[in-house]
Amino acid sequence: MTYSVVFESKALKQLYAFETEMLKRLRQKTDELARNPRPSGVKKLVGEEQSGYRIRVGDVRILYTIDDKERIVRIFDIEPRDKAYKKR
C-alpha cells in the first residue's frame, strides 16, 4: 500500500532551487518514499526538538515525518547537509 507524499511550501521551494540533475535524483527519492517511507539508509532524527526521519541523496538531506495512520509522508526540509541540522 502506498503513502501520499506531501511537501510543505518551504520544502517545495527548496526542491526546485536545485539544478536539474540533482532535482531528478531528489524527485526519484521522494517518489520512492511513497512506496516505502522507511527505506534502507533512513535515519530517525534525535534530540528534543527533532521528530521525523532523514534520507540522504548525495550531500543533500530530505527531512520528513511519517503518519502511518493516515498513510502520509510529509517532507518539511530539503537542504545540503551543512545547513539541514543547524537550525533544529
Buried (B, 14 or more C-beta within 10 A) or exposed (E): EEBEBBBBEEBEEBBEEBEEEBEEBBBEBBEEBBEEBEEEEBEEBEEEEEEBBBBBBEEBBBBBBBEEEEEBBBBBBBBEEEEBBEEE
